[in-house]
Amino acid sequence: MDEILSTHPKKDTFDLELLRAAIDAAHACASTCATCSDACLHGEDAGSMTRCIDLDNQCAAICRTTADILSRPGPNGDSWRAIVEACIAVCTECAQECAQHAEHHDHCRICAEACRACADACRALLDAAN
């Protein structure tokens, strides 16, 4: 990602290190949430994990979208901010839900960590852009 971002004609639109960190965290979170959702779905107590599964799926979708949008760093108004803010909100909510199950499900613990890391990376990017 570093190499391609450094060649972009509008590379000065963002702090490239923070941009890369947010893209990487969003990709990692999307994959982790998808796996956590699948693990919850196929676990013994899937019925009690409905909210976790829903949030995992929502989080995976918004993280994929966020990574896609941030991978195009050309000036695009402020719409990217709304997407990054939504990503932070959903990651925060998903992390809270997964944390409630972390004691009994390692996949939820790992997912909560990935969600917090993504929210932190996105927050850092927003803070630097302000």
DARATA-V711232 format. One record per residue. N is the residue number from 1. RES is the residue in one letter. SS is DSSP state (H for helix, E for strand, - for the rest). BURIAL is + if it has 24 or more other C-alpha atoms within 12 Angstrom, else -. D_LAST is the distance of its C-alpha to the last C-alpha in Angstrom with 2 decimals. Layout:
N,RES,SS,BURIAL,D_LAST + N,RES,SS,BURIAL,D_LAST
This chain:
1,M,-,-,23.45 + 2,D,H,-,22.51 + 3,E,H,-,25.21 + 4,I,H,-,24.40 + 5,L,H,+,20.65 + 6,S,H,-,21.53 + 7,T,H,-,23.81 + 8,H,-,-,21.45 + 9,P,-,-,21.37 + 10,K,-,-,17.65 + 11,K,H,-,16.88 + 12,D,H,-,14.40 + 13,T,H,+,11.98 + 14,F,-,+,10.72 + 15,D,-,+,11.63 + 16,L,H,+,15.07 + 17,E,H,-,15.97 + 18,L,H,+,13.16 + 19,L,H,+,13.83 + 20,R,H,+,17.51 + 21,A,H,+,17.27 + 22,A,H,+,15.68 + 23,I,H,+,18.33 + 24,D,H,+,21.06 + 25,A,H,+,20.30 + 26,A,H,+,20.27 + 27,H,H,+,23.54 + 28,A,H,+,25.09 + 29,C,H,+,24.23 + 30,A,H,+,25.67 + 31,S,H,+,28.86 + 32,T,H,+,29.18 + 33,C,H,+,28.82 + 34,A,H,+,31.39 + 35,T,H,+,33.77 + 36,C,H,+,33.34 + 37,S,H,+,34.10 + 38,D,H,+,37.16 + 39,A,H,+,38.31 + 40,C,H,+,38.03 + 41,L,H,-,39.91 + 42,H,-,-,42.71 + 43,G,-,-,43.03 + 44,E,-,-,45.92 + 45,D,-,-,44.03 + 46,A,H,-,41.98 + 47,G,H,-,42.74 + 48,S,H,-,40.90 + 49,M,H,+,37.82 + 50,T,H,-,37.06 + 51,R,H,+,33.75 + 52,C,H,+,32.66 + 53,I,H,+,33.76 + 54,D,H,+,31.95 + 55,L,H,+,28.62 + 56,D,H,+,29.15 + 57,N,H,+,29.76 + 58,Q,H,+,26.77 + 59,C,H,+,24.51 + 60,A,H,+,26.12 + 61,A,H,+,25.59 + 62,I,H,+,21.88 + 63,C,H,+,21.29 + 64,R,H,+,23.37 + 65,T,H,+,21.51 + 66,T,H,+,18.08 + 67,A,H,+,19.56 + 68,D,H,-,21.13 + 69,I,H,+,18.11 + 70,L,H,+,15.98 + 71,S,-,+,19.13 + 72,R,-,+,18.73 + 73,P,-,+,15.63 + 74,G,-,-,16.62 + 75,P,-,-,14.54 + 76,N,-,-,15.19 + 77,G,-,-,13.21 + 78,D,-,-,11.12 + 79,S,H,-,14.04 + 80,W,H,+,12.81 + 81,R,H,+,10.20 + 82,A,H,-,13.35 + 83,I,H,+,15.31 + 84,V,H,+,13.12 + 85,E,H,+,12.99 + 86,A,H,+,16.74 + 87,C,H,+,17.30 + 88,I,H,+,15.94 + 89,A,H,+,18.17 + 90,V,H,+,21.19 + 91,C,H,+,20.95 + 92,T,H,+,20.87 + 93,E,H,+,23.83 + 94,C,H,+,25.70 + 95,A,H,+,25.33 + 96,Q,H,+,26.77 + 97,E,H,+,29.62 + 98,C,H,+,30.46 + 99,A,H,+,30.47 + 100,Q,H,-,33.23 + 101,H,H,+,35.39 + 102,A,-,-,34.55 + 103,E,-,-,37.71 + 104,H,-,-,39.93 + 105,H,-,+,37.99 + 106,D,H,-,36.50 + 107,H,H,+,34.74 + 108,C,H,+,32.79 + 109,R,H,+,31.87 + 110,I,H,+,30.64 + 111,C,H,+,28.72 + 112,A,H,+,27.04 + 113,E,H,+,25.94 + 114,A,H,+,24.56 + 115,C,H,+,22.68 + 116,R,H,+,21.11 + 117,A,H,+,20.24 + 118,C,H,+,18.58 + 119,A,H,+,16.57 + 120,D,H,+,15.50 + 121,A,H,+,14.63 + 122,C,H,+,12.61 + 123,R,H,+,10.76 + 124,A,H,+,10.12 + 125,L,H,+,8.87 + 126,L,H,+,6.38 + 127,D,H,-,5.38 + 128,A,H,-,5.53 + 129,A,H,-,3.81 + 130,N,-,-,0.00
